[in-house]
Amino acid sequence: MSVGAPRALASSGQKPITEILHPLSAAEEPLSATVGGDKQEVGLTNGTPVETSSPASTSSLFNRLQLDDDLEADVRDPYADSSETRDLFVTVDDPKKHVSTMETYITYRVSTKTSRVEFDLPEYCVRRRYQDFDWLRIKLEDSQPTHLIPPLPEKFVMKGVVDRFSEEFVETRMKALDKFLKRVADHPVLSFNPHLNAFLTAKDLNKRQGLALLSKVGESVKHVAGGYKLRARPAEFCAMGEYLDTFNQKLGTIDRIAQRILKEQSEYLTELREYGSVYSSWVGSEDELLRPLEGVAGCVTTSCGALEDLGENMSQDFLPVLREYVLYIESMKNVLRKRDQSQAEYEGRLEAAILRKQEDRTPVEVEKCQDKMECFNADLKADWERWQSNKRQDFKQLLTGMADRNINSYEKSQAAWESLITLLQDKQTEDKTSETN
């Protein structure tokens, strides 16, 4: 359900205002409580309030994510589609640099395969730059205000710190754009948006083109009863907000620590390379220690390579996922604010109707506002479930990959140093044999 397609109002007559007011005034269990003077923090699993203790360390974030397979099997994504029912596939790849007298920029190939009747052809291939993806996201946000729009990677980078035309940066951005577009294409509502159709199919994307009818849908959400203070956000949406604040704090802490680890690893790597070069230069002056010294130098080189790979994986795979979810949190908070605005508009119009003493019937504009609010509630709950499901899958894959990469890195170093021990033992045996002879 969405604002673009509101539910049909009951045709059996107008509802009394006392009935329409009841859903907002119904008592609900609070999601936080005071025990012994301390406020107990609330956790949220897939939109359902769950009372938990406040996480005391960074590691407890992973407990809050609830990564066990049994839980994931129990909680079903209401939007989940099997591969057999998917009918829209998109891919972002093949970045190319364009240089002109006015500007330098990167474009990406966007490939589409589909069997939907809304598309004239089964396959499309167009080139898009970052600002085209940004245009699409803005249009989706304007025309589908009740839905969570996936985030884009950050547009601006610090000059002199990150080279936005470097192979590493372009590759990271391309992966993020591909993930953004796949999330939109997999969404049961956003994937049918005409702006997405234009983005995927038009050779020359006319970003000034209206599609004004859909854009106007979101405008009404911005006009809220001026000066009206929201009575109370429903408990389930309060729990969402609290969860997002906690999740954001934990991600920020992990990101800062990871950045420090990367910096320290880079400094350590510099010292380790210098350390290995000393053994390499020593070889020329110690004929009797030639093989052992070469072996140590080789082990240090192997360790350097393993550590360098570990750092690259963290910067290119681990940190981008953290940043994506930080941006996701901001997107979710934005939808929550819009939902609150729709509730405030409804409450304001309802109270105004009561003051006009229209107790016998509910004005049409009040019912429309109620309908809009209910659309927000339903769409937000469904998108929250979908987001939680995606988050679990992403973090399970992220943490599993991190474990595998650490294991591989240490196994490489261990194998190198173990081979050195074998070499030294063989050398010792040779020396004893030569002394005996």
N, C-alpha and C positions, 0 to 999 in steps of 0.2 A: 504494500500500500504506500502511496506517495502523495504529496500535495498536488502533483500534476494530475492525479486521477482520484479525487476525493470520493469517499463512500457516499452512496445514495442516502439521502435523509429519509426517515420514515414517512410514509405517505398516509399514516393513520391519524394525522393531526399533530399540532404543536405540543411539545412536552412542557409540563409545568416547570417553572424555574427552580423550584425546590428539588425536583428530581434531577435536573441537569447539574445542579450545584453539588449533589451528594457525592459523586466520585472524587471530588477534590477534598472534601471535608472528612472522608472516611478515615478512621484511625488506622495507622499502620505501625508495626513494631519498629522502633528505632534501630538503626544499624550500628550505633555506638552507644556504649553505656559507661557510667562512672562507677568504678569499683574501688572502694578504699581511697577515693580521691584521685585515682588515676584513670584516665580515659583509655578504654580498650579499643585498639585500632580494628578496623573492619577490612576483611579481605573480600574479593569478589571473584567468583568463578563463573565465567560465561553469563554474566548478567544476573546471577543468583547470589544474594548476600550470604556470606559465610563468616562467622566470627572466628578470628584467629588472633594470635599474639603478634605484637609488632616485631618485625624482623630486626635482629640486633646486629647483623653483620651483612656484608655484601653477599656472602655465600647463601644466605637464606632467601635471596631473590629467587634462586632456582627452585626452592621449595614452594614459593608462592606461584611459580609458573606451572606447577603440577605436571611434570613431564612424564609421569608413568603411563605405560601403555593402557592399563586397565581403565584409567580415568578417560583417556582420549577415546576409547572404544565406547564408553558409556554416554559421552556427550556428543550429540550429532549436530553437524552444521546444517541449518535449515536450507542453506543455499547450495549445499554440496551437490555436484553433478559428476556422474561417472564419465569416464573417457568416451563411453559409447554415446552419451547424450550431448556432449559438447559439440557445438557447431560453429565456433569462431576461434581460430587459432592465429596468434600474432607473434611476430619475432622482430626484435630490434638488433641489428648487427651492422657489419661493414662500415665503420666510421671513415669519413674522408675529410681531409682538410681543404678548404677553399680560401684562396687568397685573391683579393681584389684591391683596387686602389682605395676603396673606402673602408674595408674591414676584412678581418680574417676570422673564419668561423669553421665549425665542424658540423657536418651533416651525417645522419644515420639512415641506413636502409630500413624501412618498415615494410615487412612482408605479411600478407594476410591470406588465409585460406578459410573459406566459409561455404556453407550450403544454405544460408539464410536467404529468404526471398527478398529481404530489404536491400540486398546487394545485387547489382546487375550482372556481375561476373563472379566466378568461383575463386579467383585469385587476383591479388593486387600487389603492386610493388611501387612504393613511393619513397622519396627522400625527405626527411624532416630534420630541422635543427632544434636546439633546446627551446627556443622561444615558441616554437610551434607546439611542443609538449606543454609549455606553460599556458598557452592560449587554450588548449584543450581542457586543462584542469580548471581554469577559471570558468569556462563555459559550463563544465559539469557542475561546479559548485553553485553557479548562479541558477542553473535550470533544475538541479536536483538538490535543493537545500536541506531536505530531510535525510539525506544519505551521507555516509562517511566516504569522502573522496580520498583515495590513496595519495600519499605525498610524493612529490618529486625531489630529486637530490637538490641540495642547495645551489642556487644560481651563481652567487658571487664567491670568489675566492680571493685570498689576500695576495696581491701582486708582490712578486719577489720571494714569496714563501712557497707557493704552489704554481707550477707551470701548467696552465690549463690546456696547453697543446701537447703536453708530454704523453707518451704512450701509456704510462701507468694511469694518469688522470683520466684520459679519454676512455680507457678500458673500464675503469671503475664506474664512470658516469654512464657508459653504454649499458652495463649490467643493471644499474639502477633504473634507467629508462625502460629497459626491457621488462623488469619486474613491475614497474608502474603500469605499463600498458597491459601486461598479462592479468594483473589484478582487476583492471577495469573491464577487460574482455571477458573475464570469468564471472563478473557480477551480473546477477539476473535482471537488474534494472538498468544500471549504467551502460551495459553492453548494447542496449537498444536505443541509446541516446543518438539523435541525428547528428550532433556535433562529432561524436566518435566516428560515425559513418563517413562524414566529410573528411575527417582527419586521415582515415585509412585509405580513402579512395581518390580524393581530388589530387590531380597532378599539381595544380597551383592552388594552394590553400588560401582562399579569400577570407582573411581573418576579420575583415570589416563586415562581412556578410551577416545579415540580421539574425535569422532564426529567432526573431524577437519574441514570438509568442511564448516559447519556452523560457526565454530569459526573464520575461515579466513574471513568471511564476514565483521566482525567488524574491522579487522586489517587495511583494506584500509582506514577506517575513520580516523585512527590515523596518517596517512601519509599525511600531508598537505603541500602545496607549501611553502617551507622554507622561512621565512622572509617576507611573504606577509601579509600586513595589510588589514583587512576587511574594505571595503568601508563604509558600513552602514548596521546595522542590521535592517531589515524591522520593521515598526512601531508596528505591532501587536506583534512581539516577544520582542521588547523593552518594551511594556506594560506588557508582561508576567514577564519579569525580574524585573520591578519596583514593580509589585504586590507582587512577591515572597519576595523581600526585606522588604516591608512594613508588610506583613503577618508574616514573620520570627521575625521582631522586636516586634510585638504585642504578639506573642506566647511566646517569651523570657521574656517579661515583666510580663505576666500573670503567667508564671512558677515560676519566682523569688518571686513574691508576694505570690503565693500559698505555696511555700516552707516556707516562713516566717510565714504564717498563721498556717501551720502544726506544726512548732516549738513552736510557742506561745500557740497553743492548747495543745500540749503535756505538756508544763510547767504549764499551767492552770489546766490541768487534774490532775497533781500531787498534786497541792495545794488543789483542790476540794476534792480529796480522803482523804487527811489529815483533811480537814475541816469536812467531814462527820464522820470520825472516832472519832472526839471529842464528837459529840452528842451521838454516840454509847457507848462510855465509861462513859458518863455522866449519862446514864440510871441507872446504879447500885447504884447511891447515891441520886436519886430523885424519890421516889416512887410515889409522887403525879403528877409528870410530865412524868411518864413512857410512856404513849401513845403518847403525843405530841413529846417527844424527839425521840422516835422510828420512828414516822412519818417523822420528819425532816431528820433523818438519811437515811430513805428509799427514800425520795425525792432526796437527794443528790446522793445516789447510782444510782437511775434511770437516773438522769441528767448526771452522769459520763458515764454510758453505752451508752446513746444516743450520747454524744459528741465523745466517742471513735469510735462508728460506723461511724459517720460522717467523722472522720479523716481517717479511714481505706478506706472508699469509695473514698475519694479524692486521696489517695496515690495509690490505686489499680485500679481505674477506670478512674478518671479525668486526672491525670498527665500522664499516659501512652499514652493517645490519643494525648495530646499536644506534647509529645516527638516524637511520630510516625510522626506527621505532620512536625515537624522540620526536621526530616530525609527525609521525602518526598520532602521538599523544596530543600534539597541538591541534591537529585536524579533528580529533575526537572531541576535544574541549570546545572547539568552535561549533560543532554540531550541537553539543549540550547547551551552549549559550543560546543558539537559535531556538532550541526546544523550549528553553526558559522564556524566551521572548514570546513565543506562540502561546504559552500558558498565561503569561502576563496580559497579553492582548485579550485572551478569552475571559480571564477573570475581570479585567477592566470593563469590558462590554457587558458582562453579566451583572456586575454591580450597578452599572449605569442603568440597565434595564430594570433592576429592582428598585432603584431610586425613582424611576418613572412610574413605579407601581403597576408594572405589567405582569402581575402575578399569574394571570389567567393563561398566558401563552408565552412561548419563547420566541423572541424576534429571530428572523431569518439570519441576520448577521451574527447573532450569538451562536446559532447552530453551525454556521460556517466556520467560526473560530474554533468551536469545539471539535469539528471534523478535522480541521488543520492540525490541532494539537494532538489528536488521536493518531493521525498519520505520522506525525513526528515521533510519537512514542513507539508505534509499531515498527517503523523503519529503523529507528535508532536501536531498538532491542535486537532486531534481526541482524543489523550490521555489526553490533557488538558481539553477537555469537560468532559471526563469520570471522571477525577480527581475532577473537580469542583462539579460534581453531587454527587460523593461519599463524598466529604467534607461537602456539605450541609446536607446530610443525617446523617453523623457521628456527626456533631456538634449540629444538632437539637436533636438527641437522647441523646447526652452528656449533653446538657444544660437542657433538660426536666428531665433527670434522676437526675441531681444536684438539681433542684428545688424540685422534689418529696422527695429526701432524706433529704433536709433541712426542708421541711414541716413535714415529719414524725418525725424527731429528736425533733423539737420544740413542736410538738403535744404530744409526750411522756412526755416531761418535764412538759408541761402545765397540762396534765392530772394528773400527780403525785402531783403537788403543789395544784391543785384544790381539790384533795381528802384529802389533809392535812387540807385545810380550812374547809371542811365538818367535818373532825374529830375534829378539835379544837372547832367548833361550837357545836357539840354534847357534847364535854367535858364540855363546858361552861354551857350548858343546864342542864347536870347532876349535876354540882356543885351547881347551883341555886336551883334545886329540893331538893338536900340533905340539903341545908341551911334552906329551908322553912320547911322541916320536922323536 
